[in-house]
Each structure stands twice: as C-alpha cells, then as structure tokens.
Amino acid sequence: MDNVFAFLFQFLGQFFGSIWNGFVTMLGAFNIPEYIRIITRYTTVLGGLAWVVAIIAIVLLVAVLGFIVFLIVVSLKKFIRNRRARKDTGSLVQEVRALNREVMRLNLEKDKILSMKVSQIGLNPNEIAELTGEEIEALNKGEAEGDEDTGGVRFLKLTQLDELWADYQPPEYDNEITLPEFCDRFRLFACSRLGLFYDISMIRRFVAAFASTRLIVLQGISGTGKTSLAYAFGKYVCNPSVITPVQPSWRDRSELFGYFNEFTKKYNETELLRAMYEARFNENVYLVILDEMNIARVEYYFAEMLSILEMPRRDEWVVDLVPSQWKNDPKLLENGKFTLPPNMWYCGTINNDDSTFAVTDKVYDRAMPINIDNKGVAFDAPDTPPVVINYHHFEAILNKAKADNPVSADTLNKLALIDDYIIAHFRVAFGNRIMKQIKDYVPAYVGTGGTEIDGLDYILARKVLRKFEALNLSYIRDEIDGLIAYMDELFGEENMNECKEYLRMLKKLV
C-alpha cells in the first residue's frame, strides 16, 4: 500500500509541480524590482547607441505586457457579456411563453364574443360553430351551402329590388321633346324650381357631353355650382341623381361595388351598386354624382369602370361581383356577374387645391371635362316643369344631332393643321379616342343650339391644350404666342376664344 501512495505522490507531483513551476515562472515575468536592478547594474556600462537599443527593448516588453493584460480584460468582458446574454435569453423565453398563454386566453374570449355576435345577426348554430372554430374547414370551402339550404340571402338590397320592381309599369314618357328644347327647358327649370342660374352655353356643353362619353367631369373653384348642376339634371329628368361622396381612403373597386364578406357570408352592397341594379329595371335616365372625385386617386378606385365603359358593345359592360351563383341570388346576376345599365352616366366633381390629387391623362382622355369657374347671373324665368324622358329618346336626339351636324371637312382640315403645328412646336399629340370624342361632341353641341366653331374651341381647350400643363411652361412661353397667331390665321381673330384665353392663362403661370 505504501508503494501505491509513493507512486501516486510522484506521478501526480510531477504534473502539479510542473504547473506550479510554470505559474511561478510566469509571475517572475512581472518581477518589476528585478528589472530595475538589471537596468541599474548596466547604467554605467551602456551608453550612446546601446541605450537606444535598451530603451526599445523596454518599450517592446511593456507593449507585450500591456497586450497580455488587454487580452485578459477583453476575455473577461466577453465572458461576462455572454453569461448576461444567456440570462436575458432565458428571461425572454419565459416572457414569450407567458405571452403565448395570454394570446390563447384572449382567443378563447374572442371566440365567445364572435359566437354572440353571429347569433345576433341571425346565422344558424352550424354557422356559429364554424365561426368559433369547431368546423373551420367548412367555412373555408368558399361555398355557402348552408346558407342556400336555409334560405339565406347574401344580396339583401338587390333581392328587395327584385320584389319592389316586379310589377313596375313605366310612365308616359315625353318622347317628342327636341334637343334644343331639352336644353332651354333645363335652364328655365333650374332657375324657376331650384333657384340655380346657369348660362345657356354651360347647359349646352353639359348636355352635349352625354353624347361623347359616359364620364363627365365638372371642375373649377369651390362654390360655383358643380354638384348643383348634376343634381339639378336628376331633378329635371324626374330621377334624382345618386350622390356618392368619395372618401380619401378609397383605393379599389370595392368602394363602388361593395364586397363579399366571408365572415358573415353576406355581400356588402353600396348605394351605387343598388342604383345600378335598379336602373336595369326601367328606362329612366340615371346620373351618378361622384362628389369630390379627386379627393382619392381616381385611377385607383375607378380603374375598372374606365376600362369597362370603353368597350364598344354594351353587353360587354360586365362586372364580376362574386365567383359563383347561388340559387337565391338576385335575378339580374348571371353566374355572379352583373351587366352595367345602359341608361346610366357618371359625373365627377373636381376641386383643384392642396387637399386633392391631380387627375391623370388616363382619366381626362376618357372623360369630358366641363369647367365651371363663374357663378351664374340671376335672371327671371317662368315656372317650368321637369320632363319625363327615357334614355332611348335621350340617346336618340343626341344621335340625331350627331347625324345631322357632322363636323365639316373644312373644320377637320384645320384641326389636322393645328394637330401638326402642336406636334412640331410642343411635342404633344392627341390620339384616336380624343378625335372620336370631338366628332361626337361637336355635332351634339351644334344640335343643342350652339355653333360648330364654339364646340370645337371648347373641346380643344379642355382635351388637348390642357396637356400643356405637363410641359415646362418657361420653355414653351414664346411658342404660345405663335400658336395663338396660327389659330387667328386659320379660324379668324374673333373665334377660338376659349383656346386663346387658356393659352394666355398658361403664360401668366410662368
């Protein structure tokens, strides 16, 4: 046994003794008094260059010692930081677990609240179970078979219209009125019945716009009667205009047509959709007013309508409302699709100020802008009743005006020369769409009682020359005078006053 202890003593002593000797030797490297003694011993021996070498050696040694101390300090800091991070991670994990438990508790409460809400809106117990998570797979199928079986209605307003208009008998329409009479009576009606005063030229521009496009834009400063003009038109044709105030949050088509709520399995119908559906049951003239149209981006929420209304055939004016057909859907919906009514026009009012968005060319090119910059002058008018007119006759008198008053060949030649001049000097051109609108608007304006040159003057100013606003006006300022002189040469100094006034206004903006 003694031999075993002797073996262990010598064997382990060798190991730990070496470690101790190494530790003592390492401490010896920091023996400052010994370094001082060595320097003192060689003070009288070394001199000159030898001392320079000695000082360099001292500096290097101090640097090595400092670096070793630095490494030790950094290692300690890193060790402490890692331990603290591990401790913080552990506390975060515990906190996340606690939050997860809280979320689970809140979800349970939400399910209970949803169950109560669903029961209040009249869904059956199976649907309540679906909404509280018991049969969630059935909810995600996209087919509301339970609603159909139990007689549920997802288009409540439209279905009510089916019943309301089932026994509709059309009134006796005044289908003898001419287009000039229509405009004159409209002006007198607005004055005598509504206290609104409009110049006859303004009425003619507004009515002629119905012949060129389905979208009319009334623009100008606030308070000049833009909304009132469209409102008065609805009263005049015995079918009040549908006023839809645009909101700044509008971004897509759901603001116009509504949307299907997957939660309630109901379709959220807008007032505009209800009016569109109603218009399909009769032949009245409908006008929708998009009030403050550019308080949101028109090219966002009205984009689909701009494309659909460009379709040449009216049976192509189709909107997809829902992806499938239910048995109890409104009768004018076919496979979830709705065809827009042919007797409806859309009128947007625009204020150009800091609170609104600029209307893009995409919208302006498809619309007919009418400027209302001045308040009407009061005048006396006899009491004038409204007219009861259907859209067939309204379109007929507009089409008759287009057929009877085509733009003359001389005017078309001058228009081509103006087009070439504008392209050459301003690098601006107008396409076939605007050319078609000119050929529709100008004859209709003549049919209302106006002149061809005035109609061309107005549509050129509002559809073509307005494109100059996108140019650098300081560079085209001198070219504007040349264009005015060229118009005087072609049309005479007494004509094209709208265009010339607009061009002079652009010069003042420089």
C-alpha positions in Angstrom: 0.0 0.0 0.0 2.9 2.3 0.7 4.2 1.7 -2.7 0.8 2.8 -4.2 0.9 6.1 -2.2 4.5 6.6 -3.3 3.6 6.1 -6.9 0.7 8.5 -6.8 2.7 11.1 -4.9 5.5 11.0 -7.5 3.2 10.7 -10.5 0.7 13.5 -9.6 3.5 15.6 -8.1 5.2 15.7 -11.4 2.0 17.1 -13.0 1.0 19.6 -10.4 4.6 20.5 -9.7 5.2 21.4 -13.3 2.0 23.6 -13.3 3.2 25.3 -10.1 6.7 25.9 -11.5 5.1 27.3 -14.7 2.9 29.6 -12.7 5.8 30.8 -10.6 7.9 31.3 -13.7 5.0 33.4 -15.3 4.8 35.5 -12.2 8.5 36.0 -12.5 7.9 37.8 -15.8 6.2 40.5 -13.8 9.1 40.9 -11.3 9.5 44.7 -11.6 12.2 45.1 -8.9 14.4 42.6 -10.8 14.0 44.6 -14.0 15.0 47.8 -12.1 18.1 46.0 -10.6 19.2 44.9 -14.1 18.8 48.4 -15.5 20.8 49.9 -12.6 23.6 47.3 -13.0 24.2 48.3 -16.6 23.7 52.1 -16.2 27.5 52.8 -16.2 28.3 50.2 -18.9 25.8 51.1 -21.6 26.0 54.4 -23.4 25.0 56.0 -26.6 23.5 53.6 -29.2 23.4 50.8 -26.7 20.9 52.8 -24.5 18.7 53.4 -27.6 18.6 49.6 -28.1 17.9 49.1 -24.4 15.0 51.6 -24.4 13.5 49.9 -27.5 13.6 46.6 -25.7 12.0 48.1 -22.6 9.2 49.6 -24.7 8.6 46.4 -26.6 8.4 44.5 -23.3 5.9 47.0 -21.9 3.8 46.7 -25.0 3.8 42.9 -24.8 2.8 43.1 -21.2 0.1 45.6 -22.0 -1.2 43.5 -24.8 -1.4 40.4 -22.5 -3.4 42.5 -19.9 -5.7 43.8 -22.7 -6.4 40.2 -23.9 -7.2 39.2 -20.3 -9.6 42.1 -19.8 -11.3 41.6 -23.2 -11.8 37.9 -22.4 -13.3 38.6 -19.1 -15.7 41.2 -20.6 -16.8 38.8 -23.3 -17.3 36.0 -20.8 -19.4 38.3 -18.6 -21.4 39.5 -21.6 -22.1 36.0 -22.8 -23.4 35.0 -19.4 -25.6 38.0 -19.3 -27.0 37.4 -22.8 -27.7 33.8 -21.9 -29.5 35.0 -18.8 -31.5 37.6 -20.9 -32.4 35.0 -23.5 -33.8 32.8 -20.8 -35.9 35.6 -19.4 -37.2 36.4 -22.9 -38.1 32.8 -23.5 -40.1 32.8 -20.3 -41.8 36.1 -21.3 -42.7 34.7 -24.7 -44.3 31.6 -23.1 -46.3 33.9 -20.8 -47.5 36.0 -23.8 -48.4 32.9 -25.7 -50.6 31.8 -22.8 -52.2 35.2 -22.8 -52.9 35.1 -26.5 -54.5 31.7 -26.1 -56.7 33.1 -23.4 -57.7 36.1 -25.5 -58.5 33.9 -28.5 -60.9 31.9 -26.3 -62.6 35.1 -25.3 -62.8 36.3 -28.9 -64.4 33.1 -29.9 -67.1 33.6 -27.3 -67.7 37.2 -28.4 -67.9 36.1 -32.1 -70.4 33.4 -31.1 -72.6 36.1 -29.5 -72.3 38.5 -32.5 -73.1 35.8 -35.0 -76.2 34.8 -33.1 -77.3 38.4 -33.2 -77.2 38.7 -37.0 -79.4 35.6 -37.4 -77.0 32.8 -38.5 -77.8 29.3 -37.6 -76.0 27.2 -35.0 -73.9 25.4 -37.6 -72.5 28.7 -38.8 -71.8 29.8 -35.3 -69.9 26.6 -34.7 -67.9 27.3 -37.9 -67.0 30.8 -36.8 -65.9 29.7 -33.4 -63.5 27.2 -34.8 -65.4 24.0 -34.3 -66.0 23.4 -38.1 -63.5 25.9 -39.6 -62.8 23.7 -42.6 -66.4 24.2 -43.7 -66.0 27.9 -43.6 -63.0 27.9 -45.9 -64.8 26.0 -48.7 -66.0 29.2 -50.3 -69.4 27.6 -51.0 -72.1 28.6 -48.5 -74.3 25.5 -49.0 -75.8 26.0 -45.5 -77.0 29.5 -46.5 -78.7 28.2 -49.6 -80.4 25.3 -47.8 -81.8 27.6 -45.1 -82.9 30.3 -47.5 -80.2 32.8 -46.5 -79.8 35.9 -48.8 -76.4 37.4 -49.5 -77.6 40.3 -51.7 -80.2 41.8 -49.4 -80.8 45.1 -51.1 -80.7 43.8 -54.6 -83.1 41.0 -53.7 -85.5 43.5 -52.3 -85.3 45.5 -55.6 -86.4 42.3 -57.4 -89.6 42.3 -55.4 -90.1 46.1 -55.5 -89.9 46.3 -59.3 -91.7 43.1 -60.1 -94.9 44.8 -61.0 -93.4 48.1 -62.4 -95.4 49.9 -65.0 -93.4 52.6 -67.0 -94.8 56.1 -67.0 -95.8 58.0 -70.1 -92.6 59.5 -71.4 -92.3 62.8 -73.2 -90.6 61.5 -76.3 -91.5 64.4 -78.5 -89.0 66.9 -77.0 -86.1 68.1 -79.2 -82.6 68.6 -78.1 -82.7 72.5 -78.1 -86.0 72.4 -76.2 -84.4 70.0 -73.7 -81.6 72.4 -73.0 -83.7 75.5 -72.9 -86.2 73.9 -70.5 -83.5 72.6 -68.3 -82.1 76.1 -67.8 -85.6 77.5 -67.0 -86.4 74.6 -64.7 -83.2 75.1 -62.7 -84.0 78.8 -62.3 -87.7 78.6 -61.5 -87.8 75.4 -59.4 -84.4 75.2 -57.8 -83.1 78.8 -57.8 -80.0 77.8 -59.8 -78.7 80.1 -62.5 -76.7 78.8 -65.5 -75.7 80.3 -68.8 -77.3 78.6 -71.8 -73.8 77.8 -73.2 -73.0 76.0 -70.0 -76.1 73.9 -70.3 -75.3 73.1 -73.9 -71.8 72.0 -73.0 -73.1 69.8 -70.2 -75.8 68.1 -72.3 -73.6 67.6 -75.3 -71.1 65.8 -73.1 -73.6 63.0 -72.7 -73.1 62.2 -76.4 -69.3 61.8 -76.3 -68.6 59.8 -73.1 -70.2 58.1 -70.1 -67.9 60.0 -67.7 -68.3 63.8 -67.3 -66.0 65.8 -65.1 -67.2 69.1 -63.7 -64.2 71.1 -62.4 -63.5 74.5 -61.1 -63.2 76.5 -57.9 -65.4 75.6 -54.9 -68.9 77.1 -54.7 -69.6 77.6 -58.4 -72.4 75.0 -58.6 -70.7 71.9 -60.0 -72.6 69.4 -57.8 -75.8 71.5 -58.1 -75.7 71.3 -61.9 -75.6 67.5 -61.8 -78.2 67.4 -59.0 -80.5 69.7 -61.0 -80.2 67.4 -64.0 -81.5 64.5 -62.0 -84.5 66.6 -60.8 -85.1 67.8 -64.3 -85.5 64.2 -65.8 -87.6 63.1 -62.8 -85.0 60.7 -61.5 -82.9 62.2 -58.6 -79.2 61.8 -59.1 -77.4 59.3 -57.0 -74.8 61.3 -54.9 -71.8 59.2 -53.9 -69.3 61.2 -51.7 -65.8 60.0 -52.4 -63.6 59.3 -49.4 -59.8 59.8 -49.1 -59.4 56.2 -48.2 -60.8 54.9 -51.5 -58.3 52.7 -53.3 -60.1 49.9 -55.2 -63.3 48.9 -56.9 -64.9 47.6 -53.7 -65.7 51.2 -52.7 -68.0 51.4 -55.7 -69.4 47.8 -55.9 -69.0 46.6 -52.4 -67.5 43.2 -51.5 -68.5 39.7 -50.2 -67.9 39.3 -46.5 -66.5 35.7 -46.0 -67.3 36.0 -42.3 -71.0 36.8 -42.5 -71.5 35.2 -45.9 -73.2 38.4 -46.9 -72.4 40.9 -49.7 -71.8 44.4 -48.5 -73.8 46.4 -51.1 -73.1 50.0 -51.8 -75.7 52.6 -52.6 -74.1 52.9 -56.1 -74.5 49.2 -56.7 -78.1 49.4 -55.6 -78.7 52.3 -58.0 -77.0 50.4 -60.9 -79.2 47.3 -60.2 -82.4 49.4 -60.0 -81.5 51.1 -63.3 -81.7 47.8 -65.1 -85.5 47.6 -64.3 -86.5 50.8 -66.1 -85.7 53.1 -68.9 -85.2 56.3 -66.9 -82.1 58.4 -67.3 -79.7 57.9 -64.4 -76.9 60.1 -63.3 -74.4 59.2 -60.6 -72.5 62.1 -58.9 -69.0 61.2 -57.6 -68.7 64.2 -55.3 -65.1 65.4 -54.7 -63.9 62.8 -57.1 -60.2 63.5 -56.8 -60.0 63.5 -53.0 -58.8 60.0 -53.7 -56.9 58.7 -56.7 -59.4 58.3 -59.5 -57.2 55.9 -61.5 -57.3 53.5 -58.5 -60.9 53.1 -57.4 -62.4 53.9 -60.9 -59.9 52.0 -63.0 -62.1 49.0 -63.8 -65.0 51.3 -64.7 -62.8 53.3 -67.1 -61.9 50.1 -68.9 -65.4 48.6 -69.0 -67.0 51.8 -70.3 -64.5 51.8 -73.2 -66.0 48.5 -74.5 -67.8 49.2 -77.8 -70.7 46.7 -77.1 -72.9 47.3 -74.0 -73.3 43.6 -73.4 -69.5 43.6 -72.6 -70.1 46.1 -69.7 -69.8 43.3 -67.2 -68.6 43.4 -63.6 -67.6 40.2 -61.6 -69.2 40.6 -58.2 -68.9 37.0 -56.8 -67.2 33.9 -58.2 -70.3 31.6 -58.1 -74.0 31.6 -58.4 -76.4 30.9 -55.5 -80.0 29.8 -56.0 -81.4 32.8 -54.2 -79.1 35.4 -55.8 -80.8 38.4 -57.5 -82.3 37.5 -60.8 -80.2 40.0 -62.8 -77.0 38.4 -61.7 -75.7 35.7 -64.0 -73.0 33.4 -62.6 -72.1 36.1 -60.2 -71.7 38.7 -63.0 -73.6 41.9 -63.3 -74.1 43.9 -66.6 -73.9 47.7 -66.1 -77.1 49.6 -67.0 -77.0 51.3 -70.4 -79.1 54.2 -69.1 -76.6 55.4 -66.5 -74.0 58.2 -66.8 -71.3 59.1 -64.3 -70.4 62.7 -63.3 -67.5 63.5 -61.1 -66.9 66.9 -59.4 -63.3 68.1 -59.0 -61.7 70.8 -56.9 -58.1 71.6 -57.7 -56.5 72.5 -54.4 -53.9 71.2 -52.0 -56.3 68.7 -50.5 -56.8 66.7 -53.7 -54.9 64.6 -56.2 -54.1 65.6 -59.7 -56.3 63.8 -62.3 -54.1 61.9 -64.7 -54.3 61.9 -68.5 -55.7 58.3 -68.3 -58.9 59.8 -66.7 -59.1 63.0 -68.7 -58.7 61.3 -72.0 -61.7 59.1 -71.3 -63.9 61.8 -69.7 -65.4 65.1 -70.9 -64.3 67.9 -68.6 -66.6 70.9 -68.2 -65.1 74.0 -66.5 -67.4 75.9 -64.1 -65.4 78.9 -62.9 -68.0 81.6 -62.5 -71.2 81.9 -60.6 -74.3 82.2 -62.7 -76.0 85.5 -63.2 -79.6 85.7 -61.8 -82.4 86.0 -64.3 -86.2 85.7 -64.3 -87.8 82.5 -65.7 -91.4 81.2 -66.0 -92.3 78.2 -63.9 -91.1 75.3 -65.9 -91.9 71.7 -65.0 -89.5 68.8 -65.4 -89.5 66.3 -68.3 -90.3 62.6 -68.2 -87.9 61.2 -70.7 -86.5 57.7 -71.2 -82.9 57.1 -72.1 -83.8 55.7 -75.6 -85.3 59.0 -76.7 -82.5 61.0 -74.9 -79.9 59.0 -76.8 -81.9 59.2 -80.0 -82.0 63.0 -80.0 -78.2 63.1 -79.3 -77.5 60.6 -82.1 -79.8 62.6 -84.4 -77.7 65.7 -83.6 -74.5 63.8 -84.5 -76.0 62.5 -87.7 -77.4 65.9 -88.8 -74.4 68.0 -87.9 -71.2 66.2 -88.7 -68.0 68.1 -88.4 -67.4 69.8 -91.7 -64.5 68.8 -93.9 -63.0 72.3 -93.7 -63.0 72.2 -89.9 -61.4 68.7 -89.9 -58.7 70.0 -92.3 -58.0 72.9 -90.0 -58.0 70.6 -87.0 -55.4 68.4 -88.8 -53.2 71.5 -89.4 -53.5 72.5 -85.7 -52.5 69.0 -84.7 -49.4 69.1 -86.9 -48.5 72.5 -85.5 -48.8 71.4 -81.9 -46.7 68.2 -82.6 -44.0 70.2 -84.3 -43.7 73.0 -81.7 -44.9 71.4 -78.4 -44.3 67.6 -79.0 -47.9 67.0 -77.9 -50.4 64.9 -79.8 -53.9 63.5 -79.3 -55.0 60.0 -80.3 -58.0 58.4 -81.9 -60.0 58.4 -78.7 -60.0 62.2 -78.5 -60.6 62.5 -82.2 -63.7 60.3 -81.8 -64.9 62.4 -78.9 -64.5 65.6 -81.0 -66.6 64.1 -83.8 -69.3 63.1 -81.2 -69.2 66.2 -79.0 -69.1 69.0 -81.6 -72.2 67.8 -83.6 -74.1 67.3 -80.4 -73.2 70.8 -79.2 -74.4 72.1 -82.6 -77.6 70.1 -82.0 -78.2 71.8 -78.7 -78.2 75.2 -80.4 -74.5 76.1 -80.4 -72.1 76.6 -83.3 -69.5 74.2 -84.7 -66.6 76.6 -84.1 -67.6 77.1 -80.4 -67.9 73.4 -79.8 -64.5 72.7 -81.4 -63.0 75.6 -79.5 -64.2 74.3 -76.1 -63.2 70.6 -76.6 -59.7 71.6 -77.9 -59.1 73.8 -74.9 -60.2 71.2 -72.4 -59.0 68.0 -74.0 -55.8 68.9 -76.0 -54.4 72.2 -74.8 -54.7 71.1 -71.1 -51.9 68.7 -71.9 -49.5 71.7 -72.0 -49.7 71.9 -68.2 -47.4 68.9 -68.0 -44.8 70.7 -70.0 -42.1 73.1 -68.8 -44.0 76.3 -69.3 -40.9 78.5 -69.3 -39.6 76.7 -72.4 -42.9 77.0 -74.4 -43.8 80.5 -73.4 -42.6 82.0 -76.6 -44.2 79.2 -78.7 -47.7 80.1 -77.2 -47.8 83.4 -79.0 -47.1 81.6 -82.3 -49.9 79.1 -81.7 -52.4 82.0 -80.9 -51.4 83.7 -84.1 -51.8 80.5 -86.1 -55.3 80.0 -84.7 -56.2 83.6 -85.7 -54.9 82.8 -89.2 -56.9 79.6 -89.5 -60.2 80.4 -87.7 -60.2 84.2 -87.5 -59.4 86.6 -84.7 -63.0 86.6 -83.4 -63.1 82.8 -82.9 -61.4 80.2 -80.7 -61.6 82.5 -77.7 -61.6 79.5 -75.1 -58.3 78.2 -76.5 -56.7 81.6 -76.7 -57.8 82.5 -73.2 -56.5 79.2 -71.9 -53.1 79.8 -73.6 -52.8 83.3 -72.2 -53.6 81.9 -68.7 -50.7 79.4 -69.1 -48.3 82.3 -70.0 -49.2 84.0 -66.7 -48.2 80.9 -64.8 -44.6 81.2 -65.9 
